[in-house]
């Protein structure tokens, strides 16, 4: 609840600041996650399901409490022959009823209600973890697309300079029209990449706004938010075995499936209770009439008390059918638990495969970016000295763009894999930072507002 309050307070402060400045709020990754946890529609729905489960516990506890029941009936009879009995008949009573023995139904219903609350809580945690993962991935994707825009803008400027240089050389008679055409073609091929990166960034903003529960301004193409920070490599991860063990024991999805099995076990006991007798006591006050005038006055009233008992000797195999259905649901829940464990283990391993892939790419691309920049400088120097060709410059410029883009993609893949791993293993942001040897600062809305731009 404290996290939700901080996120809401942060959202209000940033929205007010953006409105006062005529702009849009700017969020860091942690601020975006906190806001998504506070107002994402799927999380809100999961919280309402949690409230519904708590209402089920109140309903189940009613079996232990006495019930105050009022009943009444009034009728008027028509007779075919003469009779001394009165035509009117009425009866009204107010009774306090208390169950004494229900065959274990009440106890197991309360246990089922508590298990459903735990299950709803685990499903809420699973939803929060998934939305957190999707928000971080969407945030990293937006950072990636923004960084790609800078890369392609640098490439376009470089190719524009190259095309301008070739046109000047053509006018000076130093090169032919082929060089100019090559430079213009390379420039024309790079511009669509820039346009694509700009479009992808807009789509990333839309996805982020959807996850954060931010309504888009009607009729406006401006992004509803801005992002702060740069796409940076986050080193260090727990070991694979460590994550597999934690995922199997702490993942809310697995715990929810386990509670489903326990619920069906309790439901089977509730079904069996229908085969046992039930006892209760009652006491109250009754008002009724006497139809026979010879017996006494028409109007009568007085206290009433007694014991009630019911026992379904034969119910047409209805209980047997319910028990069979419950057994089948329990078997299905066991299969669902096994499938969930396999799915979670697969998610952990898949995240580690992506981490390994991104680390291998980064290990090679870190040096390649520097080498590609040096190669471009050498190619330009050689061309100016008459020792190289224009193709060397164009190829070197293309290599620079490709290596920078590949490096950015590897950083994004690594960070996204970390977010997936955190969700697969049910790591909180603080726990995950601790596993990586970091200290995670607490989110402060006031400080976040100060540093948001």
Residue, then its C-alpha position, 0 to 999 in steps of 0.5 A: x500500500x505504501x508503494x501504491x501511495x508513493x506511485x500515485x503521489x509521484x504521478x500527480x506531482x509529475x502530471x501537475x508539473x507537466x501541465x504547469x510547464x505545458x509539457x508532458x511528465x518524464x519518468x525514470x524506469x523505477x518511476x514508470x514501474x511504480x506508476x504501472x503498479x499503481x494504476x495499471x488496469x490488469x493490476x487493478x482487476x487483480x486487486x478487485x479479485x482479491x477483495x472478492x476473495x475476502x468477501x468469500x471468507x466473510x460468507x463462509x464464517x457465517x456458518x459459525x454464527x447464528x441466523x435470525x430468520x423471520x417467516x410468515x404465511x397467510x391464506x384463506x380457504x374455500x370449502x366445498x361443504x359446511x365446516x366449523x373451521x375458520x377460513x383464514x389461516x396465518x402464521x408468523x415467527x421470528x427464530x434464532x437458528x444455530x448450526x451445531x453439526x454440519x458434517x464438516x462443511x462449515x470448517x472446510x468452507x472457511x478453509x477454502x475461503x482462506x485458500x482462495x484469498x491466498x490464491x488471489x494474493x499470489x495471482x495478484x503478485x504474479x500480475x504485478x510481476x508480469x506488468x513490472x517486467x513488461x514495463x521495464x522491457x517497454x522502457x528499455x525498448x523506448x531507450x533502444x529506439x531513441x538511441x537508434x535514432x541518434x545513431x541513424x541521425x549521425x549516420x545520415x549527417x555523415x552521409x550527407x557530408x560525404x554526398x556534399x564532398x563528392x558533389x564538390x569534387x565533381x564540380x572540381x573535376x576530381x571524381x565522376x558522377x558515379x561517386x556522387x550517385x553512390x553517395x546519394x544512394x547510400x544516403x537514401x538507403x539510410x534515411x528509411x532506417x531513421x524514419x523506422x526508428x522514429x516510428x518505433x519510438x512512437x510505438x514504444x511510447x504508446x505501449x508504455x502509456x498503455x502499461x502505465x494506464x495513461x490516457x492519450x490526448x484526443x487528436x494529438x500525436x504528441x507522446x503522452x510521456x517522456x523517458x529519462x536515462x540512457x540504455x546502459x548495461x547492467x552487469x551481474x546475474x545470479x547463477x542458473x541453479x540459484x534461480x531455478x531453485x528460487x523460481x520453483x519455491x517462490x514463484x507466485x504462479x506455482x504457489x497459486x497452482x498449489x493452492x488450487x489443489x488444496x482447495x479441491x481437497x477441501x471441496x471434496x470434504x465439503x461434498x462428503x459432508x452432504x452424506x452426513x446428518x446435520x443438527x441445529x437448535x433454534x429459539x424464537x417467538x411465534x404468532x399464529x391462529x387457531x382454525x378450530x373454534x372449539x380449541x381456543x381463541x383465534x389469535x395465539x402467540x408464544x415462545x418456541x424452541x427446539x432442535x432440528x435435524x436433516x439427513x439426506x438418505x438418498x439424493x439421486x446420486x447428486x453428491x456422488x456426481x459432485x464428488x466425481x467432478x471435484x476429483x477430476x478438477x483436483x487431477x486437472x489442478x495437479x497437471x496444471x501445477x506440473x505444467x506451471x513448473x515446466x513453464x517457469x523452468x523454461x522461462x528461467x532457462x530462456x532468460x539465461x540463454x538470452x543473457x549468454x547471447x547478449x554477453x557474447x555479442x557485447x564482448x565482441x561489439x565493445x571492441x568492434x565499435x572502436x575499431x569501426x570508428x577508427x576504420x572510418x577515419x582511416x578510410x577518409x584519410x586514405x581517400x583524401x591522400x588518394x590511397x583509397x576509394x569512395x567505397x571504402x568510406x561508404x563501407x566503413x560508415x555502414x560498419x559504424x552504424x551496424x556495430x553501434x546498432x548491434x551493440x545497442x541491441x545486445x544491451x537491450x537484450x541483456x536488460x530485457x532478459x534480466x527483467x524476464x529473469x526477475x519475473x521468472x524467479x519472483x525477485x523484487x527490485x530490491x532483492x534482485x539488486x542485492x543479488x547483483x551486489x547493488x543497493x537499491x535506493x527507496x523511491x521518493x516521489x519528491x526526489x524523483x520529481x526533482x530529478x525527473x528532468 
